[in-house]
């Protein structure tokens, strides 16, 4: 199997990302989050197409379940992106 770069969607509702290289700081983590978001959005689009054009009710149900898992994961990533964007602003509070 060829090596991939960036986030990799595993089909389990989660996305695995590699750690940011040391010294890249918040910018690398922020970019990793956006890469994870993009990967989830692609997986979500594929799940929606599979649900719409499924050849059986079982396949449609599996795709719908996967779509729901991806939506939860995407919501979490978007929340983390919003938090990271707030933290990047000058004068942002640190809790």
N, C-alpha and C positions, 0 to 999 in steps of 0.2 A: 504494500500500500504506500503511495507516495506521501511524503511529508507535506503538511499544509501550514500556511502561515496565518496568524490571526486567530480569531475565535472559531470554534468548530462546534456546530450543532450536532448533538449526539442522538437526536430523535427521542429523548426521554424527558423533554420539557426543560432541559438545562443546557447551558452553553458553557463549554470549557474554554477558558482563555489562558494563555501563557502569561507569566509574570512580566511586568514591564522591566526593561533593562535598567539596571542600577544607574542612578544619576539623571534619569530622565524626569523624575519627579511627578508632579501633579498633571502635567501636560500629557505624559504617556498614559497615565491611568485614565484620564479623561478620553483620550483617543481610543483606548482599549474598550471603554464603555460604549462608545459610538460604534466600534466594530462589532461588539456583542449585540447591540441593538439592530444593526443591519442584518446580522446572521439570523436573529430571531424573526425579523420581518420577512426575510426570504422563506424561512421555514413555515411561517404563518401563511404566506401566500400559497405555498405548495399544499399545505394541509387544506386550505379553503378550496383549491381546485380539485384535490382528491375527493373531498366531501361532495362537491357539486356533481362530479362526473364518475362517482363510484359505480362499479358494476353490480354491487350487492349492498343490501342494507347493513350487513356486518362491516363491510369496508367503509361505508359512510359513517357508521357509528364510531369506528376506530379513528377515522380522520377528524370527526367532531370532537372526540376526547382529546386527541393530540392538539387540535386547535385551541381548546380551552386551556390546556397546560401551557401552551406557548403564550397565550394572552396573559396569563398570570406572570410568567417569566418576563414578558415584555413590560408589564406594568412595574415590576420590581426594578428592572434596568432603567426605565424612564425616570423613576423616582430617584435612583442613584445619580442619574445624569443631572437632574434638576438640583440635587444637593451639591454635586461637584461644580455646577455652573455658579451656584450661589457662592461657594467657597472661593471661586476664582475672582470674584469681584473685589475691588479695593475696599478695605474697611470692613470686610465680612466678619461676622462674629464667629468665634471658635468656641464650641461647647465642650 
